[in-house]
């Protein structure tokens, strides 16, 4: 089933992406999409064909994209064989105003992101992109979320790995 990811930037600009709805429970939702263009984020290169499994929680101020790529392309005669996936990294978006429904996942993007490489290397991204004049209470809120994630990211990643285990087996 198709579901729209709707990201609202601090400027009010809305960006949408068409994704596949993987799961929608009362306390979390998972979307999947496949990258069509090459891009680099921190130390990760997302090649075309990279799978993004995006996990959202209505009661949390972050979402998490797990990026993975097929390790071996399918070989003729192996149709239907599960892919082996190689992790590319975990990408946290700091967010608020998360709302999940079967047709649309919506959130406000708070600009700052945190990337965790498969080796555990952390990178805090985009702080310099916070708009000049951003309200001091919003800046303090973003800083508090960032500190929380830098402290707890391993626990969140373990939770997401557990949520995605049955999903990844079916890929």
C-alpha positions as CSV (number, residue, x, y, z in Angstrom):
1,X,0.0,0.0,0.0
2,X,1.3,3.5,-0.9
3,X,1.7,6.0,1.9
4,X,2.9,9.6,1.6
5,X,5.7,10.9,3.8
6,X,4.9,14.6,4.4
7,X,7.8,16.7,5.8
8,X,7.1,20.3,6.8
9,X,10.2,22.4,7.0
10,X,10.7,25.2,9.5
11,X,10.1,27.6,6.6
12,X,6.6,26.1,6.1
13,X,7.6,24.5,2.8
14,X,6.1,21.0,2.4
15,X,8.0,18.1,0.8
16,X,6.3,14.8,0.0
17,X,7.6,11.4,-0.9
18,X,5.7,8.3,-2.0
19,X,6.6,5.3,0.0
20,X,5.3,1.8,0.8
21,X,3.5,1.3,4.1
22,X,5.2,-1.5,5.9
23,X,3.6,-1.3,9.3
24,X,1.3,1.0,11.2
25,X,0.7,0.3,14.9
26,X,-0.7,2.5,17.7
27,X,2.8,3.5,18.8
28,X,4.9,3.4,15.6
29,X,4.8,3.2,11.9
30,X,7.3,2.0,9.2
31,X,7.6,3.2,5.6
32,X,9.9,1.8,2.9
33,X,11.3,3.4,-0.2
34,X,14.1,2.7,-2.6
35,X,16.6,5.4,-3.6
36,X,16.7,6.2,-7.3
37,X,19.6,8.7,-7.3
38,X,23.1,8.5,-5.8
39,X,23.7,10.8,-2.8
40,X,26.2,11.2,0.0
41,X,25.2,11.9,3.6
42,X,28.0,12.2,6.2
43,X,30.3,9.1,5.5
44,X,27.5,7.1,3.7
45,X,27.0,6.9,0.0
46,X,23.4,5.9,-0.9
47,X,23.6,4.2,-4.3
48,X,20.5,3.7,-6.5
49,X,18.7,0.7,-5.1
50,X,19.4,1.6,-1.4
51,X,16.5,0.6,0.7
52,X,15.2,3.1,3.3
53,X,13.2,1.7,6.2
54,X,11.9,4.8,8.0
55,X,10.5,4.4,11.5
56,X,8.2,7.0,13.1
57,X,6.8,7.4,16.6
58,X,3.9,9.8,17.3
59,X,5.2,10.4,20.8
60,X,8.9,11.0,20.1
61,X,10.8,13.9,18.7
62,X,12.8,12.0,16.1
63,X,12.4,9.5,13.4
64,X,15.0,7.0,12.2
65,X,15.9,6.0,8.6
66,X,17.7,2.7,8.4
67,X,19.6,2.5,5.1
68,X,20.6,-0.8,3.6
69,X,21.6,-2.1,0.2
70,X,21.4,-5.5,-1.3
71,X,24.7,-7.2,-0.8
72,X,24.4,-9.5,-3.8
73,X,22.3,-8.7,-6.8
74,X,19.9,-11.5,-7.7
75,X,21.4,-14.0,-10.1
76,X,19.4,-15.6,-13.0
77,X,17.5,-18.5,-11.6
78,X,17.4,-17.1,-8.0
79,X,14.1,-15.2,-8.3
80,X,12.3,-15.3,-5.1
81,X,15.4,-15.8,-3.0
82,X,15.6,-13.4,-0.1
83,X,18.1,-10.6,-0.5
84,X,21.1,-10.3,1.8
85,X,21.2,-6.7,3.0
86,X,24.3,-4.8,4.0
87,X,23.7,-1.8,6.4
88,X,24.7,1.6,5.2
89,X,23.8,3.5,8.3
90,X,21.2,5.0,10.6
91,X,19.9,8.5,10.1
92,X,18.0,10.3,12.8
93,X,15.8,13.3,12.0
94,X,15.0,15.6,14.8
95,X,11.2,16.3,14.5
96,X,8.0,17.3,16.2
97,X,4.3,17.3,15.3
98,X,4.4,13.6,14.2
99,X,1.1,12.3,12.9
100,X,0.6,8.8,11.4
101,X,-2.3,7.5,9.3
102,X,-2.5,4.7,6.7
103,X,-2.3,7.3,3.9
104,X,0.1,9.8,5.3
105,X,2.9,10.2,7.8
106,X,3.5,13.8,8.6
107,X,6.1,15.6,10.7
108,X,7.9,18.9,11.1
109,X,11.6,18.7,10.3
110,X,13.7,20.5,12.9
111,X,16.7,20.6,10.6
112,X,19.3,18.9,12.8
113,X,20.1,15.2,12.0
114,X,22.4,12.6,13.5
115,X,24.0,9.9,11.4
116,X,25.4,6.7,12.9
117,X,27.6,4.6,10.6
118,X,27.5,0.7,10.7
119,X,30.8,1.0,12.7
120,X,29.1,3.3,15.3
121,X,30.7,6.6,14.2
122,X,28.4,9.5,15.0
123,X,28.0,12.7,13.0
124,X,25.7,15.6,14.0
125,X,24.5,17.3,10.8
126,X,23.0,20.5,9.5
127,X,23.1,22.6,12.7
128,X,24.5,25.4,10.6
129,X,21.3,25.3,8.5
130,X,19.1,26.4,11.4
131,X,17.5,29.6,10.2
132,X,18.8,32.9,11.6
133,X,16.4,34.2,14.1
134,X,15.1,30.8,15.2
135,X,13.2,31.2,18.4
136,X,15.5,30.5,21.4
137,X,12.9,28.1,23.0
138,X,12.9,26.1,19.8
139,X,16.7,26.1,19.7
140,X,16.8,24.8,23.3
141,X,14.2,22.1,22.4
142,X,16.3,21.0,19.5
143,X,19.4,20.9,21.7
144,X,17.6,18.8,24.3
145,X,16.5,16.3,21.7
146,X,20.1,16.1,20.2
147,X,21.6,15.5,23.7
148,X,19.0,12.8,24.4
149,X,19.7,11.0,21.1
150,X,23.5,11.2,21.5
151,X,23.0,9.5,24.9
152,X,20.4,6.9,23.9
153,X,20.9,6.2,20.2
154,X,22.2,2.7,20.8
155,X,18.9,1.8,22.6
156,X,16.8,3.3,19.8
157,X,18.8,1.4,17.1
158,X,18.4,-1.9,19.0
159,X,14.7,-1.2,19.2
160,X,14.5,-0.5,15.5
161,X,16.6,-3.6,14.6
162,X,14.1,-5.6,16.6
163,X,11.1,-4.0,14.8
164,X,12.7,-4.5,11.4
165,X,13.9,-8.1,11.9
166,X,10.7,-9.7,10.5
167,X,10.4,-7.0,7.8
168,X,14.0,-7.6,6.5
169,X,13.5,-11.4,6.4
170,X,10.7,-10.8,3.8
171,X,12.7,-8.5,1.5
